[in-house]
Amino acid sequence: MSAPSLEGRTILVVEDDPRIAGEIAMALEDRGASVVGPCNGIREAIAAIGEISDLSGAVLDVNLSGELVFPVAYDLARRAVPFVFLTGYDRSLVAVRFKSVPAFEKPVRPEEVVEALAAEMEAVPQRRSA
């Protein structure tokens, strides 16, 4: 079974570790996605979300240099944009509101994250530009 293509999909990466961000971005691009970011802070991520009309999904690091990413997650949820979490801590740090969102403890294989995000995006119809 081959992995679904992410061709034509725009994915936001919010991660403050350059190595991990690069690995995730490369795995997404290998599947055909267009990657925005990586953003390493909440303000930068929320600004990027506002500028992207066709955002398909996102990968969010829970802890961005001491700031929790939940304002970004709430913005994405409000826009019905699927996402997954990465965390260097245990999953209990994820807000109750997002307990059904896939969360991966670092270290993680980037392909696993991409697979989970692709599955989340499959569950939400692809947005069409007007």
DSSP file (Angstrom, degrees, kcal/mol; ACC not computed):
  #  RESIDUE AA STRUCTURE BP1 BP2  ACC     N-H-->O    O-->H-N    N-H-->O    O-->H-N    TCO  KAPPA ALPHA  PHI   PSI    X-CA   Y-CA   Z-CA
    1    1 A M              0   0    0      0, 0.0     2,-0.2     0, 0.0     0, 0.0   0.000 360.0 360.0 360.0 123.9    0.0    0.0    0.0
    2    2 A S        -     0   0    0      1,-0.1     3,-0.1     3,-0.0     0, 0.0  -0.594 360.0-104.5 -89.2 150.6    1.5    3.3   -1.0
    3    3 A A        -     0   0    0     -2,-0.2    -1,-0.1     1,-0.1   112,-0.0  -0.428  43.1-100.4 -70.6 142.6    1.3    6.4    1.1
    4    4 A P        -     0   0    0      0, 0.0    -1,-0.1     0, 0.0     2,-0.1  -0.346  39.1-113.2 -64.8 143.8   -1.2    9.0   -0.1
    5    5 A S        -     0   0    0      1,-0.1    27,-0.2    -3,-0.1    26,-0.1  -0.426  14.1-157.2 -72.9 149.6    0.3   12.0   -1.9
    6    6 A L    >   +     0   0    0     25,-3.5     3,-2.3    22,-0.2    28,-0.3   0.084  39.9 151.6-110.3  19.2    0.1   15.4   -0.4
    7    7 A E  T 3   +     0   0    0     24,-0.4    26,-0.2     1,-0.3     3,-0.1  -0.251  69.0  14.3 -52.4 131.1    0.5   17.0   -3.8
    8    8 A G  T 3  S+     0   0    0     24,-0.9     2,-0.4     1,-0.3    -1,-0.3   0.469  99.3 123.6  81.3   1.1   -1.2   20.4   -3.8
    9    9 A R    <   -     0   0    0     -3,-2.3    25,-3.1    23,-0.2     2,-0.5  -0.775  52.2-147.0 -98.4 141.7   -1.5   20.6    0.0
   10   10 A T  E     -ab  34  55A   0     44,-0.6    46,-3.0    -2,-0.4    47,-1.3  -0.936  18.4-170.2-108.9 122.2    0.0   23.4    2.0
   11   11 A I  E     -ab  35  57A   0     23,-2.8    25,-3.0    -2,-0.5     2,-0.4  -0.944  13.8-144.7-120.9 130.8    1.3   22.4    5.4
   12   12 A L  E     -ab  36  58A   0     45,-2.4    47,-2.5    -2,-0.4     2,-0.5  -0.784  10.9-158.1 -91.4 132.2    2.4   24.7    8.2
   13   13 A V  E     - b   0  59A   0     23,-2.5    26,-2.7    -2,-0.4     2,-0.6  -0.961   9.2-176.5-112.8 122.1    5.3   23.5   10.4
   14   14 A V  E     +ab  39  60A   0     45,-3.0    47,-2.7    -2,-0.5     2,-0.3  -0.924  29.9 131.4-119.7 102.3    5.6   25.0   13.9
   15   15 A E        -     0   0    0     24,-1.7    49,-0.1    -2,-0.6    26,-0.1  -0.966  44.3-156.3-156.7 131.1    8.7   23.7   15.6
   16   16 A D  S    S+     0   0    0     -2,-0.3    24,-0.1    47,-0.3     3,-0.1   0.533  76.1  84.7 -92.3  -5.6   11.5   25.5   17.4
   17   17 A D     >  -     0   0    0      1,-0.2     4,-2.9     2,-0.0     5,-0.3  -0.864  67.9-155.0 -96.1 112.2   14.2   22.8   16.9
   18   18 A P  H  > S+     0   0    0      0, 0.0     4,-2.4     0, 0.0     5,-0.2   0.844  91.0  52.2 -58.0 -36.3   15.7   23.4   13.5
   19   19 A R  H  > S+     0   0    0      2,-0.2     4,-2.2     1,-0.2     5,-0.2   0.951 113.9  41.6 -65.3 -49.0   16.8   19.8   13.0
   20   20 A I  H  > S+     0   0    0      2,-0.2     4,-2.7     1,-0.2     5,-0.2   0.919 114.4  52.4 -65.0 -43.4   13.3   18.4   13.7
   21   21 A A  H  X S+     0   0    0     -4,-2.9     4,-2.7     1,-0.2    -1,-0.2   0.917 110.5  48.7 -58.1 -44.0   11.6   21.1   11.7
   22   22 A G  H  X S+     0   0    0     -4,-2.4     4,-2.5    -5,-0.3    -1,-0.2   0.895 111.2  49.0 -63.9 -41.7   13.9   20.3    8.8
   23   23 A E  H  X S+     0   0    0     -4,-2.2     4,-2.2     2,-0.2    -2,-0.2   0.913 113.8  45.9 -65.0 -42.9   13.2   16.5    9.0
   24   24 A I  H  X S+     0   0    0     -4,-2.7     4,-2.3     2,-0.2    -2,-0.2   0.936 113.5  49.5 -65.2 -46.0    9.5   17.1    9.2
   25   25 A A  H  X S+     0   0    0     -4,-2.7     4,-2.8    -5,-0.2     5,-0.2   0.912 111.3  49.4 -59.6 -43.4    9.5   19.6    6.3
   26   26 A M  H  X S+     0   0    0     -4,-2.5     4,-2.5     1,-0.2    -1,-0.2   0.911 110.2  50.0 -64.0 -42.3   11.6   17.2    4.1
   27   27 A A  H  X S+     0   0    0     -4,-2.2     4,-0.7     2,-0.2    -1,-0.2   0.888 113.1  47.3 -63.8 -38.4    9.2   14.3    4.8
   28   28 A L  H ><>S+     0   0    0     -4,-2.3     5,-2.2     2,-0.2     3,-0.8   0.929 112.8  47.9 -67.0 -45.7    6.3   16.5    3.9
   29   29 A E  H ><5S+     0   0    0     -4,-2.8     3,-1.9     1,-0.3    -2,-0.2   0.860 104.2  61.0 -64.5 -35.4    8.0   17.7    0.7
   30   30 A D  H 3<5S+     0   0    0     -4,-2.5    -1,-0.3     1,-0.3    -2,-0.2   0.785 105.0  49.8 -60.6 -26.2    8.9   14.1   -0.2
   31   31 A R  T <<5S-     0   0    0     -3,-0.8   -25,-3.5    -4,-0.7   -24,-0.4   0.336 129.0 -98.1 -94.7   5.1    5.1   13.4   -0.3
   32   32 A G  T < 5S+     0   0    0     -3,-1.9   -24,-0.9     1,-0.3   -23,-0.2   0.443  74.8 142.7  98.4   0.1    4.5   16.5   -2.5
   33   33 A A      < -     0   0    0     -5,-2.2     2,-0.6   -26,-0.2    -1,-0.3  -0.367  50.6-129.3 -75.1 153.5    3.4   19.0    0.1
   34   34 A S  E     -a   10   0A   0    -25,-3.1   -23,-2.8   -28,-0.3     2,-0.4  -0.922  30.3-146.0 -97.3 123.5    4.2   22.7    0.0
   35   35 A V  E     -a   11   0A   0     -2,-0.6     2,-0.5   -25,-0.2   -23,-0.2  -0.784  12.0-161.8-101.0 132.9    5.7   23.6    3.4
   36   36 A V  E     -a   12   0A   0    -25,-3.0   -23,-2.5    -2,-0.4     3,-0.3  -0.936  50.5 -38.0-107.1 132.6    5.2   26.9    5.2
   37   37 A G  E     -     0   0A   0     -2,-0.5     2,-0.1     1,-0.3   -23,-0.1  -0.716  31.2-125.6 105.6-160.1    7.7   27.6    7.9
   38   38 A P  E     -     0   0A   0      0, 0.0     2,-0.4     0, 0.0    -1,-0.3   0.293  44.2-168.1 -76.0 142.9    9.1   26.4   10.1
   39   39 A C  E     -a   14   0A   0    -26,-2.7   -24,-1.7    -3,-0.3     3,-0.0  -0.834   8.9-166.9 -94.7 138.1    7.7   28.9   12.5
   40   40 A N        +     0   0    0     -2,-0.4     2,-0.3   -26,-0.2   -24,-0.1   0.271  64.6  42.5-113.0  13.6    9.4   28.9   15.8
   41   41 A G  S  > S-     0   0    0      1,-0.1     4,-2.0   -26,-0.1     5,-0.1  -0.979  79.7-112.4-152.2 164.2    6.9   31.0   17.8
   42   42 A I  H  > S+     0   0    0     -2,-0.3     4,-2.8     2,-0.2     5,-0.3   0.920 113.2  49.6 -65.0 -47.3    3.2   31.6   18.4
   43   43 A R  H  > S+     0   0    0      1,-0.2     4,-2.4     2,-0.2     5,-0.2   0.933 112.4  47.9 -59.1 -46.5    3.1   35.1   16.8
   44   44 A E  H  > S+     0   0    0      1,-0.2     4,-2.1     2,-0.2    -1,-0.2   0.900 113.3  48.4 -61.1 -42.1    4.9   34.0   13.7
   45   45 A A  H  X S+     0   0    0     -4,-2.0     4,-2.4     2,-0.2    -2,-0.2   0.921 111.8  47.7 -66.4 -45.2    2.6   30.9   13.3
   46   46 A I  H  X S+     0   0    0     -4,-2.8     4,-1.9     1,-0.2    -1,-0.2   0.885 111.7  51.2 -65.7 -37.6   -0.6   32.8   13.8
   47   47 A A  H  X S+     0   0    0     -4,-2.4     4,-1.1    -5,-0.3    -1,-0.2   0.922 110.1  49.7 -63.1 -42.8    0.6   35.5   11.3
   48   48 A A  H >X S+     0   0    0     -4,-2.1     4,-1.1     1,-0.2     3,-0.6   0.909 107.6  53.8 -62.8 -42.3    1.4   32.7    8.8
   49   49 A I  H >< S+     0   0    0     -4,-2.4     3,-0.6     1,-0.2    -1,-0.2   0.904 107.4  51.7 -58.9 -41.6   -2.1   31.1    9.2
   50   50 A G  H 3< S+     0   0    0     -4,-1.9    -1,-0.2     1,-0.2    -2,-0.2   0.749 110.8  48.3 -66.8 -23.9   -3.7   34.5    8.4
   51   51 A E  H << S+     0   0    0     -4,-1.1     2,-0.7    -3,-0.6    -1,-0.2   0.606  94.9  80.9 -92.1 -13.4   -1.6   34.8    5.2
   52   52 A I    X<  -     0   0    0     -4,-1.1     3,-0.7    -3,-0.6    -1,-0.1  -0.838  51.0-178.1-103.0 111.3   -2.3   31.3    3.8
   53   53 A S  T 3  S+     0   0    0     -2,-0.7    -1,-0.2     1,-0.2    -4,-0.0   0.761  83.0  41.2 -78.5 -23.6   -5.7   31.0    2.1
   54   54 A D  T 3  S+     0   0    0     75,-0.0   -44,-0.6   -45,-0.0    -1,-0.2  -0.145  73.7 160.6-118.5  39.0   -5.3   27.3    1.2
   55   55 A L  E <   -b   10   0A   0     -3,-0.7   -44,-0.2    -6,-0.2    72,-0.1  -0.438  12.9-179.6 -65.7 126.4   -3.8   25.8    4.4
   56   56 A S  E     -     0   0A   0    -46,-3.0     2,-0.3     1,-0.3   -45,-0.2   0.731  56.4 -28.1-100.1 -27.9   -4.4   22.1    4.5
   57   57 A G  E     -b   11   0A   0    -47,-1.3   -45,-2.4    24,-0.2     2,-0.3  -0.980  52.5-137.9-174.8 175.9   -2.8   21.0    7.7
   58   58 A A  E     -bc  12  83A   0     24,-1.1    26,-1.7    -2,-0.3     2,-0.5  -0.996   9.9-143.9-153.4 153.2   -0.2   21.7   10.3
   59   59 A V  E     -bc  13  84A   0    -47,-2.5   -45,-3.0    -2,-0.3     2,-0.5  -0.992  29.0-165.6-116.7 121.6    2.4   20.0   12.6
   60   60 A L  E     -bc  14  85A   0     24,-2.9    26,-2.6    -2,-0.5     2,-0.5  -0.940  18.3-145.6-119.3 123.4    2.7   21.7   15.9
   61   61 A D  E     - c   0  86A   0    -47,-2.7    26,-0.2    -2,-0.5     8,-0.2  -0.734  18.9-142.9 -76.9 128.6    5.4   21.4   18.6
   62   62 A V  S    S+     0   0    0     24,-3.1     7,-2.4    -2,-0.5     2,-0.6   0.903  86.2  43.6 -63.3 -43.1    3.6   21.7   21.9
   63   63 A N  E     -E   68   0B   0     23,-0.3     2,-0.9     5,-0.2   -47,-0.3  -0.905  65.0-173.6-113.8 111.6    6.3   23.7   23.7
   64   64 A L  E >  S-E   67   0B   0      3,-3.5     3,-1.8    -2,-0.6   -22,-0.2  -0.801  77.1 -47.0-104.3  90.4    8.0   26.5   21.7
   65   65 A S  T 3  S-     0   0    0     -2,-0.9    -1,-0.2     1,-0.3     3,-0.1   0.889 123.6 -36.4  50.0  44.9   10.8   27.7   23.9
   66   66 A G  T 3  S+     0   0    0      1,-0.3     2,-0.5     0, 0.0    -1,-0.3   0.277 118.7 107.6  95.7 -11.1    8.6   27.8   26.9
   67   67 A E  E <   -E   64   0B   0     -3,-1.8    -3,-3.5     2,-0.0     2,-0.3  -0.866  68.1-129.4-100.0 132.2    5.4   29.0   25.2
   68   68 A L  E     -E   63   0B   0     -2,-0.5    -5,-0.2    -5,-0.2    -6,-0.1  -0.639  11.5-137.5 -81.2 139.3    2.6   26.4   24.8
   69   69 A V  S >> S+     0   0    0     -7,-2.4     4,-1.7    -2,-0.3     3,-1.3   0.370  71.4 110.6 -78.3   2.5    1.3   26.2   21.2
   70   70 A F  H 3>  +     0   0    0      1,-0.3     4,-2.9    -8,-0.2    -1,-0.2   0.777  68.8  60.8 -59.7 -31.2   -2.4   26.1   22.1
   71   71 A P  H 3> S+     0   0    0      0, 0.0     4,-1.8     0, 0.0    -1,-0.3   0.896 108.8  46.5 -59.4 -35.1   -3.3   29.6   20.8
   72   72 A V  H <> S+     0   0    0     -3,-1.3     4,-2.5     2,-0.2    -2,-0.2   0.919 111.3  51.1 -69.0 -44.0   -2.2   28.3   17.3
   73   73 A A  H  X S+     0   0    0     -4,-1.7     4,-2.8     1,-0.2     5,-0.2   0.905 109.6  50.1 -60.9 -42.4   -4.1   25.0   17.8
   74   74 A Y  H  X S+     0   0    0     -4,-2.9     4,-2.4     2,-0.2    -1,-0.2   0.904 110.1  50.7 -63.3 -40.4   -7.3   27.0   18.7
   75   75 A D  H  X S+     0   0    0     -4,-1.8     4,-1.3    -5,-0.2    -2,-0.2   0.923 113.0  45.7 -62.9 -44.6   -6.9   29.2   15.6
   76   76 A L  H  <>S+     0   0    0     -4,-2.5     5,-2.7     2,-0.2     4,-0.3   0.919 112.2  50.8 -64.4 -43.4   -6.4   26.1   13.4
   77   77 A A  H ><5S+     0   0    0     -4,-2.8     3,-1.4     1,-0.2    -2,-0.2   0.903 107.2  54.2 -61.7 -40.9   -9.4   24.3   15.0
   78   78 A R  H 3<5S+     0   0    0     -4,-2.4    -1,-0.2     1,-0.3    -2,-0.2   0.830 111.6  45.0 -61.2 -32.2  -11.6   27.4   14.4
   79   79 A R  T 3<5S-     0   0    0     -4,-1.3    -1,-0.3    -3,-0.3    -2,-0.2   0.375 114.5-118.5 -92.0   3.1  -10.7   27.3   10.7
   80   80 A A  T < 5 +     0   0    0     -3,-1.4    -3,-0.2    -4,-0.3    -2,-0.1   0.862  62.0 150.6  59.6  38.4  -11.2   23.5   10.6
   81   81 A V      < -     0   0    0     -5,-2.7    -1,-0.2    -6,-0.1   -24,-0.2  -0.906  43.2-130.1-100.9 119.7   -7.6   22.9    9.6
   82   82 A P        +     0   0    0      0, 0.0   -24,-1.1     0, 0.0     2,-0.3  -0.317  34.3 168.4 -69.1 151.6   -6.4   19.5   10.8
   83   83 A F  E     -c   58   0A   0    -26,-0.2     2,-0.3    33,-0.1   -24,-0.2  -0.965  24.6-143.6-153.8 167.0   -3.1   19.2   12.7
   84   84 A V  E     -c   59   0A   0    -26,-1.7   -24,-2.9    -2,-0.3     2,-0.3  -0.929  21.2-126.3-131.4 158.4   -1.0   16.9   14.8
   85   85 A F  E     -cd  60 103A   0     17,-2.7    19,-2.1    -2,-0.3     2,-0.4  -0.781  11.4-162.5-106.3 149.8    1.2   17.6   17.9
   86   86 A L  E     -cd  61 104A   0    -26,-2.6   -24,-3.1    -2,-0.3     2,-0.3  -0.965  17.8-179.6-118.4 143.3    4.9   16.9   18.6
   87   87 A T  E     - d   0 105A   0     17,-2.5    19,-3.3    -2,-0.4     4,-0.1  -0.996  35.4-157.9-146.4 143.1    6.1   17.0   22.2
   88   88 A G  S    S+     0   0    0     -2,-0.3     2,-0.1    17,-0.2    17,-0.1   0.424  90.1  55.6 -89.0  -1.6    9.4   16.5   24.0
   89   89 A Y  S    S-     0   0    0      1,-0.1     2,-0.2    -3,-0.0    17,-0.2  -0.384 105.8 -68.4-114.1-168.7    7.3   15.8   27.1
   90   90 A D    >   -     0   0    0     -2,-0.1     3,-2.2     1,-0.1     4,-0.2  -0.550  46.8-105.7 -90.0 161.4    4.6   13.3   27.7
   91   91 A R  G >  S+     0   0    0      1,-0.3     3,-2.1    -2,-0.2    -1,-0.1   0.663 108.1  81.6 -58.0 -19.7    1.2   13.5   26.1
   92   92 A S  G 3  S+     0   0    0      1,-0.3    -1,-0.3     4,-0.0     4,-0.1   0.693  79.6  69.5 -62.7 -16.8   -0.5   14.7   29.4
   93   93 A L  G <  S+     0   0    0     -3,-2.2    -1,-0.3     2,-0.1     2,-0.2   0.708  76.8 100.3 -72.1 -19.6    0.8   18.2   28.5
   94   94 A V  S <  S-     0   0    0     -3,-2.1     5,-0.1    -4,-0.2     9,-0.0  -0.503  87.1-105.6 -71.5 131.8   -1.7   18.4   25.6
   95   95 A A    >   -     0   0    0     -2,-0.2     3,-2.1     1,-0.1    -1,-0.1  -0.217  22.6-119.5 -58.0 143.5   -4.8   20.4   26.5
   96   96 A V  G >  S+     0   0    0      1,-0.3     3,-2.0     2,-0.2     4,-0.2   0.851 112.3  65.8 -52.5 -38.7   -8.0   18.4   27.2
   97   97 A R  G 3  S+     0   0    0      1,-0.3    -1,-0.3     2,-0.1     3,-0.2   0.766 108.5  39.9 -55.6 -26.3   -9.7   20.2   24.3
   98   98 A F  G X  S+     0   0    0     -3,-2.1     3,-1.9     1,-0.2    -1,-0.3   0.077  74.6 120.9-113.0  22.2   -7.2   18.4   21.9
   99   99 A K  T <  S+     0   0    0     -3,-2.0    -1,-0.2     1,-0.3    -2,-0.1   0.751  75.6  54.3 -62.3 -22.8   -7.1   15.0   23.5
  100  100 A S  T 3  S+     0   0    0     -3,-0.2    -1,-0.3    -4,-0.2    -2,-0.1   0.541  86.2  99.8 -87.3  -5.9   -8.3   13.4   20.3
  101  101 A V  S <  S-     0   0    0     -3,-1.9   -17,-0.1     1,-0.1    -3,-0.1  -0.647  87.1-105.8 -80.1 131.6   -5.5   15.0   18.2
  102  102 A P        -     0   0    0      0, 0.0   -17,-2.7     0, 0.0     2,-0.4  -0.313  40.6-169.9 -56.3 136.0   -2.6   12.7   17.4
  103  103 A A  E     -d   85   0A   0    -19,-0.2     2,-0.5    -4,-0.1   -17,-0.2  -0.999   6.5-158.9-133.3 132.9    0.4   13.6   19.5
  104  104 A F  E     -d   86   0A   0    -19,-2.1   -17,-2.5    -2,-0.4     2,-0.4  -0.933  12.7-137.0-115.8 131.2    3.9   12.2   19.1
  105  105 A E  E     -d   87   0A   0     -2,-0.5   -17,-0.2   -19,-0.2   -15,-0.1  -0.723  44.6 -84.3 -85.3 132.4    6.6   12.1   21.7
  106  106 A K  S    S+     0   0    0    -19,-3.3     2,-0.1    -2,-0.4     3,-0.0  -0.514 108.1  56.2 -74.6 146.5   10.0   13.1   20.4
  107  107 A P  S    S+     0   0    0      0, 0.0     2,-0.3     0, 0.0    -2,-0.1   0.544  80.4 154.8 -75.6 150.0   12.1   11.5   19.1
  108  108 A V        -     0   0    0     -2,-0.1    -2,-0.1    -4,-0.1     3,-0.0  -0.976  50.0-105.8-140.6 151.1    9.8   10.4   16.4
  109  109 A R    >>  -     0   0    0     -2,-0.3     4,-1.3     1,-0.2     3,-1.2  -0.689  28.1-137.8 -76.2 125.7   10.2    9.2   12.8
  110  110 A P  H 3> S+     0   0    0      0, 0.0     4,-2.4     0, 0.0     5,-0.2   0.838 102.3  61.6 -53.5 -35.1    9.0   12.1   10.6
  111  111 A E  H 3> S+     0   0    0      1,-0.2     4,-2.5     2,-0.2     5,-0.2   0.863 100.1  54.1 -61.9 -35.5    7.2    9.6    8.3
  112  112 A E  H <> S+     0   0    0     -3,-1.2     4,-2.2     2,-0.2    -1,-0.2   0.911 109.5  47.7 -63.5 -42.0    5.0    8.6   11.3
  113  113 A V  H  X S+     0   0    0     -4,-1.3     4,-2.5     2,-0.2    -2,-0.2   0.920 112.1  48.9 -64.3 -44.9    4.0   12.3   11.8
  114  114 A V  H  X S+     0   0    0     -4,-2.4     4,-2.8     2,-0.2    -2,-0.2   0.904 110.2  51.8 -63.5 -42.1    3.3   12.8    8.1
  115  115 A E  H  X S+     0   0    0     -4,-2.5     4,-2.2     2,-0.2    -1,-0.2   0.931 111.2  47.2 -59.0 -46.6    1.2    9.6    8.0
  116  116 A A  H  X S+     0   0    0     -4,-2.2     4,-2.3     2,-0.2    -2,-0.2   0.909 113.0  48.4 -63.8 -42.1   -0.9   10.8   10.9
  117  117 A L  H  X S+     0   0    0     -4,-2.5     4,-2.6     2,-0.2    -1,-0.2   0.919 109.8  52.4 -64.6 -42.4   -1.4   14.2    9.5
  118  118 A A  H  X S+     0   0    0     -4,-2.8     4,-2.0     1,-0.2    -1,-0.2   0.901 110.0  49.4 -59.3 -40.7   -2.4   12.7    6.1
  119  119 A A  H  X S+     0   0    0     -4,-2.2     4,-1.2     2,-0.2    -1,-0.2   0.903 110.5  49.7 -65.3 -41.4   -5.0   10.6    7.9
  120  120 A E  H  < S+     0   0    0     -4,-2.3     4,-0.4     1,-0.2     3,-0.3   0.902 111.8  49.0 -62.9 -40.4   -6.3   13.7    9.8
  121  121 A M  H >< S+     0   0    0     -4,-2.6     3,-1.1     1,-0.2    -2,-0.2   0.839 103.6  60.1 -70.1 -32.8   -6.5   15.6    6.5
  122  122 A E  H 3< S+     0   0    0     -4,-2.0    -1,-0.2     1,-0.2    -2,-0.2   0.839 100.8  56.5 -60.1 -32.6   -8.4   12.6    4.8
  123  123 A A  T 3< S+     0   0    0     -4,-1.2    -1,-0.2    -3,-0.3    -2,-0.2   0.628 104.3  59.9 -76.3 -13.8  -11.1   13.1    7.4
  124  124 A V  S <  S-     0   0    0     -3,-1.1     3,-0.1    -4,-0.4    -1,-0.1  -0.966  95.0-113.0-117.8 126.5  -11.6   16.7    6.5
  125  125 A P        -     0   0    0      0, 0.0     2,-0.1     0, 0.0    -2,-0.1  -0.264  40.4-101.8 -57.3 140.6  -12.7   17.6    2.9
  126  126 A Q        -     0   0    0     -4,-0.1     2,-0.1     1,-0.1   -70,-0.1  -0.418  39.2-115.4 -64.9 134.4  -10.0   19.5    1.0
  127  127 A R        -     0   0    0    -72,-0.1     2,-0.4    -2,-0.1    -1,-0.1  -0.447  25.3-145.7 -71.2 142.8  -10.7   23.2    0.9
  128  128 A R        -     0   0    0     -2,-0.1     2,-0.2     2,-0.0    -1,-0.0  -0.921  14.3-123.2-111.0 135.6  -11.3   24.7   -2.6
  129  129 A S              0   0    0     -2,-0.4   -75,-0.0     1,-0.1   -76,-0.0  -0.535 360.0 360.0 -73.9 141.7  -10.2   28.1   -3.5
  130  130 A A              0   0    0     -2,-0.2    -1,-0.1     0, 0.0    -2,-0.0   0.463 360.0 360.0 -83.6 360.0  -13.1   30.4   -4.7
